[in-house]
Structure formats: C-alpha cells, structure tokens
Amino acid sequence: MLLLNDSIGHRAPLDGSDANLLSCEAAREVERFLRRRDGYKVTPLVSLPCLAREIGVGAIQLKDEGHRFGLGSFKALGGSYAVIRLVLEEATRRLGRPIDISEIHRLEVKALAEAVTVSCATDGNHGRSVAQGAHLVGANCAIFVHSGVSEERIAAIARFGAQIVRVNGNYDDSVAESARVAAKNGWTTVSDTSWPGYERIPGLVMQGYTALVSEALRQLPEPPTHVFVQAGVGGVAAALAGHLSALLGDYRPFFTVVEPSRAACLFESARAGHSVKIAHGQSTVMAMLECYEPSLIAWRILSRAADAFMTVDDQDAISAMNLLANPEDNDPAVVAGESGGVGLAGLLRVAADPRLRGQTGLGPDARVFLINTEGATDPRLYEQLVGESPAQVAAKNHGKLSSS
C-alpha cells in the first residue's frame, strides 16, 4: 500500500527548532564529534547498476550502515552521540567551562561521567549504541529489553558492561518501564523516540543520524531524485528527510517512508492526518521496525518533509535480504538484516507497479538512494532466512565493495 502525503503541511518549512536540529551546521558538528572517535570510518556506498537496469531506473545507490563502528547498524550514530553530548554538557556545567569532545578522556571528566547513569528501551540496535556510548565515557548504563529481543542481540549489548533489565511485553511496554524506573532512580533516559515534554535527547539521537546523509552526499556522483527509507518510530527517516529539506529545499528528492504492514504507525498517522497509536497485532520479522506509535518529533518532521508513506509485508523484507545477498550479474553482495533492506523492498514494490511509478515519478532516469540500516545483527536468524552465514555472503565480493 502507498499513500501520498496530501496533508495541509506537506512541503511547508520545518518548525524552527527542527530546522536548527537538522541544519547543515549541526550536521558538521556531528561529523566533528565522530572524527574524534576511535574506529571512525565512512561507511561504504554501494552501487547496484544491474538491479537498476532490471527494474528500469537510472541508478540505485545503497549506503551500507552494517559497517558502522563495529555495531552493525546506523544506530551507532545516534545513541552513543547523544550519551557523549550529555556527559560533556554535564561536565561543562560542573566544571564551569566549556568541555569539548577532545577532553572526553581527561580524569576530571571521567570522574563526573562515573556518577551518571543512562538508560533506554531497545529492540536491540539503539540499546547497543547507548551502551557503547556509556562505555566510551565511563558512565553507567541500564538497558531495558522486551520479550521479543533475541538472546544474540542482548549479548551484544551486555558486552559493553550494561545492566540488562528484561520487561514482559513489547517495545512500547519496555519504553514505559524504562521511563518509570529512570524517573524513580534519577537516571537519564536516552530514548530514540519522543513524547510530549521529552524531545531534546531524542533530538540529539536524530541529529547523530545526519552524518550518514553528509557522507552519502559526498559519495554520490549526483544528488538522488528518490529516497526510500524504512521506519519504526521514524527517527532515521525524519533525520534524513529533515536534513535533505534543510540542505536542498525545493530541490530535495521524492521521499518515501517504508514500514512493515503489521506495524505501520506512520502510514496510519498519514492516513488520519495526525499522529496515532495503532493496535498491537501479529509480530513482524522486521523486529527493529516493530513500533506502534510515532516519535513526536519524527512525525512533526515527516508530516511536512515526506512525500509518501507505504507498507511492505514480511516476505517482501525477506526477499530483499536474499536479493542483496545473492545479486545477479556483477552487483556486489550486501549483508542486510531483516530490517536492513526494507527500503529496497519498498522500491521493488513501486517499480513493479505502473500506477505507483506514476504516483511517485519513478521514471527510467530516477537516481534512487537507499540505506541498509543494519547488517546481520542476529547472525543465527540471518542464516535461517538467507540460507548462508553473513561471512559467506560477504566473501562473494572479492574486493567489489569499497567506500569513497
């Protein structure tokens, strides 16, 4: 299903606070922070020319966030960035002078960080990023996981020294419990979703995601005409749409938000004309996108900066994983997790339907930008769905994959 954004606010300027949050200046500051971190590398931009010819578009470029900071997900840009920013702000307040990222390992800053506890709820990737950020600065960390989070993903979080708190129920239940316990204990909640009265920290998380747009625009031979990006609560989609809006204005690409059909809170919000919380139904294989209420900031931005909202089924996501793992002809293989290739799944659905191509303007000269938002963050499930291990898929390239 695809729904064009026909809201009264479509293509209206962003709110001033949102425009500042995702501005070019803010994105440059994010990249400055990232370059101070050990292990920072620009993630690869993968060209898929054979697939582009097959589906009748001019180009497909995919930003592969499976290589980000060893965490296997774009989330490495958000949660850890927010934690570091918050610790530096606390140090600035306590020490009475501006504390820069270059001072993060000073003993006096470390001592202050040890008194801070950050916490969040997670499906896996965001919690891993928050835990890594806390580990980097020496802060304490508690991560709340719901019953649907796999043991592999929990173990990946725990290796950074985070306390794991298990919550019966789904993601929304873990968000509520995380907020309750944090308020009781005086911890700082570092959530990737926002609600009334709680916007600044999720805004910092979203701000961290702008780095992948900055990198991609330097890597791309030409700006994209179309973007298909997957969404859960909408954080990364809003960060991209908002930053592209700030950077390119009326020349920004046609932006489509892609969600699981079983957890399409943004799609239903677009249909209703306002943010809505949808009922819980059958779980989706796209676990990182299984969210039932949009982030307040994300919806505010996407209601203006997104051009279309669409849904895909579980089998679409699995097919996209397999297509990326076993490309035809000379396209490189890409290890994409069950939520990682959902933007591609949306593109394939649109490309196969003349009516949808017409609605989105997806013509033979279209230059499409996608994001592989996660690699095989659950290797066992990946092998079950693809039939090969992540290492076997990655080995197919023999030097094809490179970054600019």
DRENDO-1510 file (C-alpha; in Angstrom, 1 decimal, always signed):
<recs>
REC; n; res; u; v; w
REC; 1; MET; +0.0; +0.0; +0.0 .
REC; 2; LEU; +1.2; +3.5; -0.8 .
REC; 3; LEU; -0.3; +6.8; +0.4 .
REC; 4; LEU; +0.8; +10.2; -1.0 .
REC; 5; ASN; +1.2; +12.9; +1.6 .
REC; 6; ASP; -1.7; +15.2; +1.0 .
REC; 7; SER; -1.7; +16.9; +4.4 .
REC; 8; ILE; -2.0; +20.7; +4.5 .
REC; 9; GLY; +1.5; +21.0; +5.9 .
REC; 10; HIS; +3.2; +18.9; +3.2 .
REC; 11; ARG; +6.4; +20.7; +2.0 .
REC; 12; ALA; +5.8; +23.5; +4.5 .
REC; 13; PRO; +9.0; +24.8; +6.2 .
REC; 14; LEU; +10.1; +22.8; +9.3 .
REC; 15; ASP; +9.5; +24.2; +12.7 .
REC; 16; GLY; +12.4; +26.5; +13.7 .
REC; 17; SER; +13.6; +24.0; +16.4 .
REC; 18; ASP; +13.5; +21.1; +14.0 .
REC; 19; ALA; +15.3; +23.1; +11.3 .
REC; 20; ASN; +18.1; +24.0; +13.7 .
REC; 21; LEU; +18.3; +20.4; +15.0 .
REC; 22; LEU; +18.9; +19.1; +11.4 .
REC; 23; SER; +20.7; +22.0; +9.9 .
REC; 24; CYS; +23.9; +21.9; +7.9 .
REC; 25; GLU; +25.8; +23.5; +10.8 .
REC; 26; ALA; +24.5; +20.8; +13.2 .
REC; 27; ALA; +25.5; +18.0; +10.8 .
REC; 28; ARG; +29.0; +19.4; +10.6 .
REC; 29; GLU; +29.3; +19.4; +14.3 .
REC; 30; VAL; +28.1; +15.7; +14.4 .
REC; 31; GLU; +30.9; +14.8; +12.0 .
REC; 32; ARG; +33.4; +16.6; +14.1 .
REC; 33; PHE; +32.4; +14.5; +17.1 .
REC; 34; LEU; +32.6; +11.3; +15.1 .
REC; 35; ARG; +36.1; +12.0; +13.7 .
REC; 36; ARG; +37.3; +12.2; +17.3 .
REC; 37; ARG; +36.2; +8.6; +18.0 .
REC; 38; ASP; +38.4; +5.6; +17.6 .
REC; 39; GLY; +37.4; +3.4; +14.7 .
REC; 40; TYR; +35.5; +6.1; +12.7 .
REC; 41; LYS; +35.3; +5.3; +9.1 .
REC; 42; VAL; +32.9; +6.5; +6.3 .
REC; 43; THR; +30.6; +3.6; +5.6 .
REC; 44; PRO; +30.5; +2.2; +2.0 .
REC; 45; LEU; +28.2; +3.5; -0.7 .
REC; 46; VAL; +27.3; +0.5; -2.9 .
REC; 47; SER; +26.2; +0.9; -6.5 .
REC; 48; LEU; +23.7; -1.6; -7.9 .
REC; 49; PRO; +23.7; -0.9; -11.6 .
REC; 50; CYS; +22.5; -4.4; -12.7 .
REC; 51; LEU; +19.5; -4.2; -10.4 .
REC; 52; ALA; +18.8; -0.6; -11.6 .
REC; 53; ARG; +18.6; -1.8; -15.2 .
REC; 54; GLU; +16.4; -4.7; -14.3 .
REC; 55; ILE; +13.8; -2.6; -12.6 .
REC; 56; GLY; +14.0; +0.3; -15.0 .
REC; 57; VAL; +15.6; +3.1; -13.1 .
REC; 58; GLY; +18.8; +5.1; -13.8 .
REC; 59; ALA; +20.8; +4.2; -10.7 .
REC; 60; ILE; +20.5; +2.6; -7.3 .
REC; 61; GLN; +22.9; +3.6; -4.6 .
REC; 62; LEU; +22.8; +2.0; -1.2 .
REC; 63; LYS; +24.6; +3.3; +2.0 .
REC; 64; ASP; +25.7; +0.2; +3.9 .
REC; 65; GLU; +25.4; +1.0; +7.6 .
REC; 66; GLY; +26.2; -2.6; +8.5 .
REC; 67; HIS; +29.8; -1.4; +8.8 .
REC; 68; ARG; +29.2; +1.4; +11.3 .
REC; 69; PHE; +31.6; +1.4; +14.4 .
REC; 70; GLY; +31.5; -2.4; +14.6 .
REC; 71; LEU; +27.9; -2.3; +15.8 .
REC; 72; GLY; +26.3; -3.3; +12.5 .
REC; 73; SER; +23.7; -0.6; +12.4 .
REC; 74; PHE; +23.1; +3.1; +11.7 .
REC; 75; LYS; +22.0; +3.3; +15.4 .
REC; 76; ALA; +25.7; +3.6; +16.3 .
REC; 77; LEU; +25.5; +7.2; +15.1 .
REC; 78; GLY; +22.6; +8.2; +17.4 .
REC; 79; GLY; +22.5; +6.8; +20.9 .
REC; 80; SER; +26.3; +6.9; +21.5 .
REC; 81; TYR; +26.5; +10.5; +20.1 .
REC; 82; ALA; +23.7; +11.6; +22.5 .
REC; 83; VAL; +25.3; +10.0; +25.5 .
REC; 84; ILE; +28.7; +11.7; +24.8 .
REC; 85; ARG; +27.0; +15.1; +24.3 .
REC; 86; LEU; +25.1; +14.7; +27.6 .
REC; 87; VAL; +28.2; +13.8; +29.5 .
REC; 88; LEU; +30.1; +16.7; +28.0 .
REC; 89; GLU; +27.3; +19.1; +28.9 .
REC; 90; GLU; +27.2; +17.8; +32.5 .
REC; 91; ALA; +31.0; +18.3; +32.7 .
REC; 92; THR; +30.7; +21.8; +31.3 .
REC; 93; ARG; +28.1; +22.6; +34.0 .
REC; 94; ARG; +30.0; +21.1; +36.9 .
REC; 95; LEU; +33.5; +22.4; +35.9 .
REC; 96; GLY; +32.3; +25.9; +34.9 .
REC; 97; ARG; +34.0; +26.0; +31.5 .
REC; 98; PRO; +33.2; +24.5; +28.0 .
REC; 99; ILE; +34.3; +20.9; +27.8 .
REC; 100; ASP; +35.0; +19.7; +24.2 .
REC; 101; ILE; +35.0; +16.2; +22.8 .
REC; 102; SER; +38.8; +16.3; +22.7 .
REC; 103; GLU; +38.7; +16.3; +26.6 .
REC; 104; ILE; +36.5; +13.2; +26.9 .
REC; 105; HIS; +39.3; +11.1; +28.4 .
REC; 106; ARG; +40.5; +13.7; +31.0 .
REC; 107; LEU; +40.4; +12.3; +34.5 .
REC; 108; GLU; +38.1; +15.1; +35.8 .
REC; 109; VAL; +35.6; +14.4; +33.0 .
REC; 110; LYS; +35.8; +10.6; +33.6 .
REC; 111; ALA; +35.1; +11.1; +37.3 .
REC; 112; LEU; +32.0; +13.1; +36.5 .
REC; 113; ALA; +30.8; +10.5; +34.0 .
REC; 114; GLU; +31.1; +7.8; +36.6 .
REC; 115; ALA; +28.3; +9.5; +38.5 .
REC; 116; VAL; +25.9; +9.4; +35.5 .
REC; 117; THR; +23.6; +6.6; +34.7 .
REC; 118; VAL; +21.9; +6.5; +31.2 .
REC; 119; SER; +19.1; +4.1; +30.3 .
REC; 120; CYS; +16.8; +3.3; +27.4 .
REC; 121; ALA; +14.5; +0.7; +26.0 .
REC; 122; THR; +15.5; -1.1; +22.8 .
REC; 123; ASP; +14.7; -3.7; +20.2 .
REC; 124; GLY; +18.5; -4.2; +20.0 .
REC; 125; ASN; +20.4; -1.7; +18.0 .
REC; 126; HIS; +19.7; +1.5; +19.8 .
REC; 127; GLY; +20.5; +0.0; +23.2 .
REC; 128; ARG; +23.7; -1.3; +21.8 .
REC; 129; SER; +24.7; +2.2; +20.7 .
REC; 130; VAL; +23.7; +3.8; +24.1 .
REC; 131; ALA; +25.7; +1.1; +25.9 .
REC; 132; GLN; +28.7; +1.7; +23.7 .
REC; 133; GLY; +28.5; +5.5; +24.3 .
REC; 134; ALA; +28.3; +4.9; +28.1 .
REC; 135; HIS; +31.3; +2.5; +27.9 .
REC; 136; LEU; +33.3; +5.1; +25.9 .
REC; 137; VAL; +32.9; +7.9; +28.5 .
REC; 138; GLY; +32.8; +5.7; +31.6 .
REC; 139; ALA; +29.1; +6.2; +32.5 .
REC; 140; ASN; +26.8; +3.6; +34.0 .
REC; 141; CYS; +24.1; +2.1; +31.8 .
REC; 142; ALA; +20.9; +0.2; +32.1 .
REC; 143; ILE; +19.1; -1.2; +29.0 .
REC; 144; PHE; +15.5; -2.4; +29.1 .
REC; 145; VAL; +14.7; -5.2; +26.6 .
REC; 146; HIS; +11.3; -6.7; +25.9 .
REC; 147; SER; +10.4; -10.3; +25.4 .
REC; 148; GLY; +10.9; -10.2; +21.6 .
REC; 149; VAL; +14.6; -9.2; +21.7 .
REC; 150; SER; +16.8; -12.2; +20.8 .
REC; 151; GLU; +19.5; -13.5; +23.1 .
REC; 152; GLU; +22.1; -12.7; +20.5 .
REC; 153; ARG; +21.1; -9.0; +20.5 .
REC; 154; ILE; +21.0; -9.0; +24.3 .
REC; 155; ALA; +24.5; -10.4; +24.5 .
REC; 156; ALA; +25.8; -7.8; +22.1 .
REC; 157; ILE; +24.5; -5.1; +24.4 .
REC; 158; ALA; +25.8; -6.7; +27.6 .
REC; 159; ARG; +29.4; -6.9; +26.3 .
REC; 160; PHE; +29.7; -3.1; +26.8 .
REC; 161; GLY; +29.0; -3.6; +30.5 .
REC; 162; ALA; +25.4; -2.5; +30.5 .
REC; 163; GLN; +22.9; -3.8; +33.1 .
REC; 164; ILE; +20.2; -5.7; +31.2 .
REC; 165; VAL; +16.6; -5.3; +32.5 .
REC; 166; ARG; +14.0; -7.7; +31.0 .
REC; 167; VAL; +10.5; -6.5; +30.5 .
REC; 168; ASN; +7.5; -8.7; +29.8 .
REC; 169; GLY; +5.6; -7.4; +26.7 .
REC; 170; ASN; +6.5; -5.5; +23.6 .
REC; 171; TYR; +8.7; -2.5; +22.7 .
REC; 172; ASP; +6.2; +0.1; +23.9 .
REC; 173; ASP; +5.9; -1.7; +27.3 .
REC; 174; SER; +9.7; -1.6; +27.6 .
REC; 175; VAL; +9.7; +2.2; +26.8 .
REC; 176; ALA; +7.2; +2.8; +29.6 .
REC; 177; GLU; +9.1; +0.7; +32.1 .
REC; 178; SER; +12.4; +2.3; +31.2 .
REC; 179; ALA; +10.9; +5.8; +31.7 .
REC; 180; ARG; +9.3; +4.8; +35.0 .
REC; 181; VAL; +12.5; +3.3; +36.5 .
REC; 182; ALA; +14.7; +6.1; +35.3 .
REC; 183; ALA; +12.4; +8.7; +36.9 .
REC; 184; LYS; +12.4; +6.8; +40.2 .
REC; 185; ASN; +16.2; +6.4; +40.3 .
REC; 186; GLY; +17.3; +9.8; +38.8 .
REC; 187; TRP; +18.8; +8.2; +35.7 .
REC; 188; THR; +18.9; +10.0; +32.3 .
REC; 189; THR; +16.7; +8.4; +29.7 .
REC; 190; VAL; +18.3; +8.3; +26.2 .
REC; 191; SER; +15.4; +7.3; +24.0 .
REC; 192; ASP; +15.2; +7.3; +20.3 .
REC; 193; THR; +11.5; +8.1; +20.5 .
REC; 194; SER; +10.0; +11.3; +21.8 .
REC; 195; TRP; +6.7; +12.3; +23.5 .
REC; 196; PRO; +5.2; +15.5; +25.0 .
REC; 197; GLY; +7.7; +17.1; +27.3 .
REC; 198; TYR; +10.6; +14.8; +26.2 .
REC; 199; GLU; +12.1; +16.0; +22.9 .
REC; 200; ARG; +15.7; +17.3; +23.4 .
REC; 201; ILE; +17.5; +14.0; +23.9 .
REC; 202; PRO; +15.7; +12.1; +21.1 .
REC; 203; GLY; +16.5; +15.1; +19.0 .
REC; 204; LEU; +20.2; +14.6; +19.7 .
REC; 205; VAL; +19.9; +11.0; +18.7 .
REC; 206; MET; +18.3; +12.0; +15.4 .
REC; 207; GLN; +20.9; +14.7; +14.9 .
REC; 208; GLY; +23.6; +12.0; +15.1 .
REC; 209; TYR; +22.0; +10.3; +12.1 .
REC; 210; THR; +22.6; +13.3; +9.8 .
REC; 211; ALA; +26.2; +12.1; +9.5 .
REC; 212; LEU; +25.2; +9.3; +7.1 .
REC; 213; VAL; +23.5; +11.9; +4.8 .
REC; 214; SER; +26.5; +14.1; +4.8 .
REC; 215; GLU; +28.8; +11.2; +3.9 .
REC; 216; ALA; +26.4; +9.9; +1.3 .
REC; 217; LEU; +26.1; +13.3; -0.5 .
REC; 218; ARG; +29.8; +13.5; -0.8 .
REC; 219; GLN; +30.0; +9.9; -2.1 .
REC; 220; LEU; +27.1; +10.2; -4.6 .
REC; 221; PRO; +28.0; +11.2; -8.2 .
REC; 222; GLU; +24.8; +13.1; -8.4 .
REC; 223; PRO; +22.1; +14.0; -5.8 .
REC; 224; PRO; +19.3; +11.4; -5.7 .
REC; 225; THR; +15.9; +12.0; -7.2 .
REC; 226; HIS; +14.2; +9.4; -5.0 .
REC; 227; VAL; +14.8; +8.1; -1.4 .
REC; 228; PHE; +13.2; +5.1; +0.1 .
REC; 229; VAL; +13.9; +4.7; +3.9 .
REC; 230; GLN; +12.4; +2.3; +6.4 .
REC; 231; ALA; +10.9; +3.5; +9.6 .
REC; 232; GLY; +9.9; +2.3; +13.1 .
REC; 233; VAL; +9.1; +5.3; +15.2 .
REC; 234; GLY; +10.5; +7.4; +12.4 .
REC; 235; GLY; +13.8; +8.7; +13.8 .
REC; 236; VAL; +16.2; +8.0; +10.9 .
REC; 237; ALA; +13.6; +8.7; +8.2 .
REC; 238; ALA; +12.8; +12.1; +9.8 .
REC; 239; ALA; +16.5; +12.9; +10.2 .
REC; 240; LEU; +17.1; +12.2; +6.5 .
REC; 241; ALA; +14.0; +14.0; +5.3 .
REC; 242; GLY; +14.6; +17.0; +7.5 .
REC; 243; HIS; +18.2; +17.4; +6.7 .
REC; 244; LEU; +17.6; +17.0; +3.0 .
REC; 245; SER; +14.9; +19.6; +3.3 .
REC; 246; ALA; +17.2; +22.0; +5.1 .
REC; 247; LEU; +20.0; +21.4; +2.6 .
REC; 248; LEU; +18.2; +21.1; -0.7 .
REC; 249; GLY; +14.9; +22.9; -0.2 .
REC; 250; ASP; +12.6; +22.6; -3.1 .
REC; 251; TYR; +15.1; +20.5; -5.0 .
REC; 252; ARG; +15.1; +17.7; -2.4 .
REC; 253; PRO; +14.3; +14.2; -3.7 .
REC; 254; PHE; +10.9; +12.5; -3.6 .
REC; 255; PHE; +11.0; +10.9; -0.1 .
REC; 256; THR; +9.1; +7.6; +0.7 .
REC; 257; VAL; +8.8; +6.2; +4.2 .
REC; 258; VAL; +8.5; +2.4; +4.2 .
REC; 259; GLU; +7.1; +0.4; +7.1 .
REC; 260; PRO; +6.1; -3.2; +8.0 .
REC; 261; SER; +2.4; -3.7; +7.2 .
REC; 262; ARG; +2.0; -5.2; +10.7 .
REC; 263; ALA; +3.4; -2.1; +12.4 .
REC; 264; ALA; +2.6; +0.9; +10.2 .
REC; 265; CYS; +2.2; +3.7; +12.7 .
REC; 266; LEU; +3.4; +6.4; +10.4 .
REC; 267; PHE; +1.3; +5.2; +7.5 .
REC; 268; GLU; -1.8; +5.2; +9.7 .
REC; 269; SER; -0.9; +8.7; +11.1 .
REC; 270; ALA; -0.6; +10.0; +7.5 .
REC; 271; ARG; -4.0; +8.5; +6.7 .
REC; 272; ALA; -5.5; +10.0; +9.8 .
REC; 273; GLY; -3.8; +13.4; +9.3 .
REC; 274; HIS; -2.4; +13.3; +12.8 .
REC; 275; SER; -0.2; +11.1; +15.0 .
REC; 276; VAL; -1.9; +7.9; +16.1 .
REC; 277; LYS; -1.0; +4.9; +18.2 .
REC; 278; ILE; -2.1; +1.7; +16.5 .
REC; 279; ALA; -3.2; -1.6; +18.0 .
REC; 280; HIS; -0.7; -4.4; +18.5 .
REC; 281; GLY; -1.1; -7.3; +16.2 .
REC; 282; GLN; +0.9; -10.2; +14.9 .
REC; 283; SER; +4.7; -9.7; +15.2 .
REC; 284; THR; +6.7; -8.9; +12.1 .
REC; 285; VAL; +10.1; -10.3; +11.1 .
REC; 286; MET; +11.2; -6.7; +10.8 .
REC; 287; ALA; +11.8; -6.6; +14.5 .
REC; 288; MET; +13.8; -3.3; +14.5 .
REC; 289; LEU; +10.8; -1.6; +12.9 .
REC; 290; GLU; +8.1; -3.0; +15.1 .
REC; 291; CYS; +6.8; +0.2; +16.7 .
REC; 292; TYR; +3.2; +1.2; +17.2 .
REC; 293; GLU; +3.4; +4.9; +17.9 .
REC; 294; PRO; +5.5; +7.6; +16.0 .
REC; 295; SER; +8.1; +9.6; +17.8 .
REC; 296; LEU; +6.6; +13.1; +18.3 .
REC; 297; ILE; +9.5; +14.9; +16.6 .
REC; 298; ALA; +9.7; +12.4; +13.8 .
REC; 299; TRP; +6.0; +12.7; +12.9 .
REC; 300; ARG; +6.2; +16.5; +13.0 .
REC; 301; ILE; +9.0; +16.5; +10.5 .
REC; 302; LEU; +7.8; +13.7; +8.3 .
REC; 303; SER; +4.3; +15.2; +8.0 .
REC; 304; ARG; +6.0; +18.1; +6.2 .
REC; 305; ALA; +9.1; +16.6; +4.6 .
REC; 306; ALA; +7.9; +13.1; +3.5 .
REC; 307; ASP; +6.2; +12.8; +0.1 .
REC; 308; ALA; +4.7; +9.3; +0.5 .
REC; 309; PHE; +4.2; +6.5; +3.1 .
REC; 310; MET; +4.0; +2.9; +2.2 .
REC; 311; THR; +3.9; -0.6; +3.7 .
REC; 312; VAL; +5.6; -3.9; +2.8 .
REC; 313; ASP; +5.0; -7.4; +4.0 .
REC; 314; ASP; +7.4; -9.7; +5.8 .
REC; 315; GLN; +8.0; -11.7; +2.7 .
REC; 316; ASP; +9.0; -8.5; +0.9 .
REC; 317; ALA; +11.6; -7.8; +3.5 .
REC; 318; ILE; +13.0; -11.4; +3.4 .
REC; 319; SER; +13.1; -11.3; -0.4 .
REC; 320; ALA; +15.1; -8.0; -0.3 .
REC; 321; MET; +17.6; -9.7; +2.1 .
REC; 322; ASN; +18.0; -12.5; -0.3 .
REC; 323; LEU; +18.3; -10.3; -3.3 .
REC; 324; LEU; +21.1; -8.3; -1.7 .
REC; 325; ALA; +22.8; -11.5; -0.5 .
REC; 326; ASN; +22.6; -13.1; -4.0 .
REC; 327; PRO; +22.7; -10.3; -6.6 .
REC; 328; GLU; +22.5; -11.0; -10.2 .
REC; 329; ASP; +25.4; -10.3; -12.6 .
REC; 330; ASN; +28.2; -8.1; -11.2 .
REC; 331; ASP; +26.4; -6.2; -8.4 .
REC; 332; PRO; +28.1; -6.6; -5.1 .
REC; 333; ALA; +26.6; -8.8; -2.3 .
REC; 334; VAL; +25.4; -6.9; +0.8 .
REC; 335; VAL; +24.7; -8.4; +4.2 .
REC; 336; ALA; +21.4; -6.8; +5.2 .
REC; 337; GLY; +19.4; -7.8; +8.3 .
REC; 338; GLU; +15.7; -8.4; +8.3 .
REC; 339; SER; +15.0; -4.7; +8.8 .
REC; 340; GLY; +18.0; -3.5; +6.8 .
REC; 341; GLY; +16.7; -4.0; +3.3 .
REC; 342; VAL; +13.2; -2.7; +3.8 .
REC; 343; GLY; +13.8; +0.5; +1.8 .
REC; 344; LEU; +14.8; -1.8; -1.2 .
REC; 345; ALA; +11.6; -3.8; -0.6 .
REC; 346; GLY; +9.6; -0.6; -1.0 .
REC; 347; LEU; +11.4; +0.4; -4.1 .
REC; 348; LEU; +10.8; -3.0; -5.7 .
REC; 349; ARG; +7.1; -2.8; -4.9 .
REC; 350; VAL; +6.8; +0.6; -6.5 .
REC; 351; ALA; +9.0; -0.3; -9.5 .
REC; 352; ALA; +6.8; -3.3; -10.3 .
REC; 353; ASP; +3.5; -1.3; -10.4 .
REC; 354; PRO; +3.0; +1.2; -13.2 .
REC; 355; ARG; +0.4; +3.1; -11.1 .
REC; 356; LEU; +2.8; +3.5; -8.2 .
REC; 357; ARG; +5.6; +4.5; -10.5 .
REC; 358; GLY; +3.4; +7.3; -11.9 .
REC; 359; GLN; +2.4; +8.4; -8.4 .
REC; 360; THR; +6.0; +8.7; -7.2 .
REC; 361; GLY; +7.5; +9.9; -10.5 .
REC; 362; LEU; +9.9; +6.8; -10.6 .
REC; 363; GLY; +11.0; +7.0; -14.2 .
REC; 364; PRO; +13.9; +5.5; -16.2 .
REC; 365; ASP; +16.2; +8.3; -15.2 .
REC; 366; ALA; +15.5; +8.1; -11.5 .
REC; 367; ARG; +18.5; +8.1; -9.2 .
REC; 368; VAL; +17.5; +6.1; -6.1 .
REC; 369; PHE; +19.1; +6.3; -2.7 .
REC; 370; LEU; +18.6; +3.6; -0.1 .
REC; 371; ILE; +20.1; +2.7; +3.3 .
REC; 372; ASN; +21.0; -0.7; +4.6 .
REC; 373; THR; +20.2; +0.3; +8.1 .
REC; 374; GLU; +21.6; -2.9; +9.7 .
REC; 375; GLY; +23.8; -5.9; +8.9 .
REC; 376; ALA; +23.3; -9.3; +10.4 .
REC; 377; THR; +22.8; -8.2; +14.0 .
REC; 378; ASP; +21.2; -11.6; +14.7 .
REC; 379; PRO; +23.5; -13.9; +12.7 .
REC; 380; ARG; +21.6; -17.0; +13.5 .
REC; 381; LEU; +18.3; -15.6; +12.2 .
REC; 382; TYR; +20.1; -14.2; +9.2 .
REC; 383; GLU; +21.4; -17.6; +8.2 .
REC; 384; GLN; +17.9; -19.1; +8.8 .
REC; 385; LEU; +16.3; -16.5; +6.4 .
REC; 386; VAL; +19.1; -16.4; +3.7 .
REC; 387; GLY; +20.5; -19.9; +3.9 .
REC; 388; GLU; +24.1; -18.6; +4.2 .
REC; 389; SER; +26.1; -17.1; +7.0 .
REC; 390; PRO; +27.0; -13.4; +6.9 .
REC; 391; ALA; +30.6; -14.3; +6.3 .
REC; 392; GLN; +29.7; -16.5; +3.3 .
REC; 393; VAL; +27.7; -13.7; +1.8 .
REC; 394; ALA; +30.4; -11.1; +2.4 .
REC; 395; ALA; +33.0; -13.4; +0.9 .
REC; 396; LYS; +31.3; -13.2; -2.5 .
REC; 397; ASN; +32.6; -9.7; -3.2 .
REC; 398; HIS; +36.3; -10.4; -3.5 .
REC; 399; GLY; +37.1; -6.6; -3.4 .
REC; 400; LYS; +34.0; -5.3; -5.2 .
REC; 401; LEU; +32.8; -3.4; -2.1 .
REC; 402; SER; +34.5; -0.1; -1.5 .
REC; 403; SER; +33.9; +3.3; +0.0 .
REC; 404; SER; +34.7; +6.6; -1.5 .
</recs>
